[in-house]
């Protein structure tokens, strides 16, 4: 088994680290997948990207 398919509930940094260590290819649905498809989310994302980040 070298490919893994999982639902959004399995999307975590811990799981990605494990999969990378085991050299497994993962197809995990992003937890915000449904939200990211909405116009409201895309508009908010565009607004956030226009901000200037100062350290």
FENZIDA-V779016 format. One record per residue. N is the residue number from 1. PHI is phi as a letter, one per 30 degrees, with the letter a starting at -180 (* if undefined). PSI is psi in radians with two decimals (999 if undefined). Layout:
N & PHI & PSI
N & PHI & PSI
This chain:
1 & * & 2.00
2 & b & 0.02
3 & b & 2.38
4 & b & 2.35
5 & c & 2.27
6 & b & 2.75
7 & d & 2.98
8 & e & -0.45
9 & d & -0.30
10 & c & 0.07
11 & d & 1.85
12 & a & 2.74
13 & d & -0.70
14 & e & -0.77
15 & d & -0.69
16 & d & -0.69
17 & d & -0.79
18 & e & -0.83
19 & d & -0.68
20 & d & -0.74
21 & d & -0.66
22 & d & 0.00
23 & h & 0.81
24 & c & 2.47
25 & c & 2.22
26 & c & 2.46
27 & b & 1.66
28 & c & 2.19
29 & d & 2.24
30 & d & 2.50
31 & d & -0.44
32 & c & 0.37
33 & e & -0.88
34 & d & -0.73
35 & d & -0.69
36 & d & -0.33
37 & d & -0.22
38 & d & 2.63
39 & d & -0.68
40 & e & -0.79
41 & d & -0.77
42 & d & -0.65
43 & d & -0.77
44 & d & -0.67
45 & d & -0.74
46 & d & -0.69
47 & d & -0.72
48 & d & -0.64
49 & d & -0.35
50 & d & -0.15
51 & d & 2.56
52 & c & 2.28
53 & c & 2.15
54 & c & 2.30
55 & c & 999
